[in-house]
Amino acid sequence: MIAYITGKLISKKPAVIIVETSGVGYEIHITLNAYEGLPAINDTVRILTHFHIKDNPFTFTLYGFSDERERECFRQIISVSGIGPKTAMTVLSAINYNEFIDMISSGNYLPLTSVSGVGRKTAERLAVELKDKIAKSVEETQVSASSPRFVELSKASEVIQALIALGYNRLEADKMVKNITGSNGFGEMSVEQIIKEVLRGK
């Protein structure tokens, strides 16, 4: 998994940027919120990413975010059946993620119907399926980024996304990760090591 990329900002447009690191230029699709926080061209940028794999046809795409809360919000949106990354990015570009969280938390989903590609049924599905998840995610991502708890949550999130990419659904992935989490969390294990342990114990 690619959690973030640090490098020289080669190109920036409201929906996509190119970041060069170690001689490789990465095309990253970003939200409008992330775009507004970018430095000048040729400056160093560090951007959180989500690595998305799609079958038929096989493609992989990098999506970039302003901070951990926005990325987690994106991941929650695409966990809803029938909603893909493009729709999620459109939502988070049309509506600031804090506003989206407030809408879902309060049940006021009607403003979402003004977003291109989001009809009433889709907005209702987002509200119903994400209300409890959003509340939990907000609480978790408010944990300090330097704390052990944040590190544990970040590792778990990356492992779950990797399992989903391998074909498991969200519920299966959550259960598999919880089954191998000890009393002290993941300890010193890397994300790759955790994935191997999860697959061995499945």
Protein Blocks (a to p, Z undefined) as FASTA:
>chain_A
ZZbdcdddfbdcfkbccddeehiacdddddfklmmmpccehiacdddddddddehiaddd
ddddfblmlmmmmmmmmmpghiafklmmmmmmmpcfklmmmmmmnopaklmmmpghiafk
lmmmmmmmmmmmmmmmmmmmmpcfkbmklmmmmmmmmmmmmmmmnopafklmmmmmmmmm
cfklnmjacfklmmmmmmmmZZ
